Amino acid sequence: MPAHFSDSAQTEACYHMLSRPQPPPDPLLLQRLPRPSSLSDKTQLHSRWLDSSRCLMQQGIKAGDALWLRFKYYSFFDLDPKTPCG
C-alpha cells in the first residue's frame, strides 16, 4: 500500500475499496444496453456524455438518479506519484 494511503484508517479503507476488482457486469444487463446501428443513432448515444466542467445538477441529473460512470478517455498519468512535484 502506498504510504500516502496509510495516513488514517479512513484513507486506508478507501484504498482497499478502490484496489479490489469489480465483479463482471451481468450478461443480461449487457444485452439490454443500446447497440446503435446507424450513424445518427451513434451520434445520439455519444451526445449523452456528461460535461466534466459542469456540475451534475446543471446537466439535469437529480438526486437519486442512477449513473453509469465510465471514462471516455484513458488517463496515462501515474496515480501513485513516485517523485515530488513542484
N, C-alpha and C positions, 0 to 999 in steps of 0.2 A: 504494500500500500504506500502511495506517495506520502511524504512527510506532511505536506500541507493539508491532507485529509485527516490526520491524526490529532488535530488541534483540540477537538472536543468530541464528545460522544455523538452529537448530532451530525457533525460532518463525517464522522466515521460511518454512521448508519447510512448517510446519503451515499457515500462511496460504495458501500456494499449493495445498496439498492440499484445503483447505476451500473455496477460491474456484472450483475447477473444477466445472463442472456434471457431474452423474452421468449415465451413459448411461440411456436409457429402459429400463424392465423388459421382459423377454422376453414377447411376446404369449402364448406357450403357458403361461408361469407365471401370467399374469393370468387365463387361462381356468380354471386349476386352483384359484384362490382360492375360498374358500367364499362362496356367494351365498345368504344367508338369505332364506327365503320367508315364514316366519311370524313373528309377534311373539316367540314363545318361542325360535325359532332366533336372532333378532337379539339377544335378551337374553343367550343363552348365549355368543354370539360376543363381545359387548361386555363381558361379565364377565371376559374373559381379559386385559384391560388390566393392565399391571403397576402396582403402587403405588409412586410415586416417593419415598415417605417410608420405604420398607423396602428393604434390600439385595436383590440378585437371589437370593442363596442362601437367604434367608428365604422366598422365593416359589417355591422348588422348581426354580430354574434351576441346572443343573450345568455344570461346566467342559466345554467342547466343544459345548454346546447352541447351535444357530443361532437367533438372534433377528432379527426384522424390526422395526427401530426406526423408529417413526413418532411424530409428535406428535399427541396427541388434541386439544389446544387450541393455537391460534396465539399466538405471543408478539408483542406490539405494541411491545416495548421496543427501542430502538435499541442494537444490539450494538457500535456504534462510537461511544462517548461523545465528544461534542464540547465539553462543559463539565465541569470538575472537580466531583466530588460532595463533599459534606461541608462 
